[in-house]
Amino acid sequence: MRAGFSFYEAAYEETQPWLIVEARHMRGLSERVEITPMLRLIDKGYFVEAGLNTEKQARFNFMYIF
């Protein structure tokens, strides 16, 4: 599950930052719930997010929309 918010409203030409928090539980693999706060940046066709989970593992996602 993910929840997040943008710090401010931005035009299409501007970079828009978001704060996202992800909670993930994988049954059968672990009984723990993994929490990952992430910073998401959206700029025109680029979508980048990075964060560090409760296990100190880095998470990174990148998407380009053309």
N, C-alpha and C positions, 0 to 999 in steps of 0.2 A: 504494500500500500504506500502511496506517495501523497504528500500534501506540500503545498508551497504557496509563495506569494511573490509578487514583483514589488520592488522597492518604489517604483514610480511608473507612470504611464509614459511610453516612449513612441516616437514616430518610427515608421518603417526604416528610415535612414539611420536611426540611432541604435546603439547597443543597449539591450534591455537586460539587466541583471535580475535573477530570481534566487530566492533561498528555498531549497527543497529539502525535505526530510523524508527518508525512505525507511520503512520497517519491513523486514523480510524474515519469514520463518519457513524453513524447509523441513517438512515432516520426514521422518525416516533417516535424515542425515544428522540433525542436531536438534536438541530441545531448546536451544537459545534463540532469542529474537535478535537479529542483527539490525542495528540502527545506523543509518548513514546520512549525516547532514552533507548537503552538496551545494555548490554555487553553480548556477546555470547562467550562461551568457547566450543570448540570441541576437544575431546581427544579420539582417537580410536573409540569406539562404544558409547561414551557418548556425549550428546549434552545438554548444560545447558545455559539458558539465563535469565537475571534478569534486571529489570528496574523500573522506577518510572514515571507515566504519569503526564500530566498537572493538573490532579485533585488530585495529591499526593497519588495515589493508587499504591500499589506495583504490579508488574507483574512478574510471574515466570513460566518458561517452562522447562521441563526435558524430555529427551528421551534417551532410551538405545536401541541400535541396536545390535541384536545378530545373 
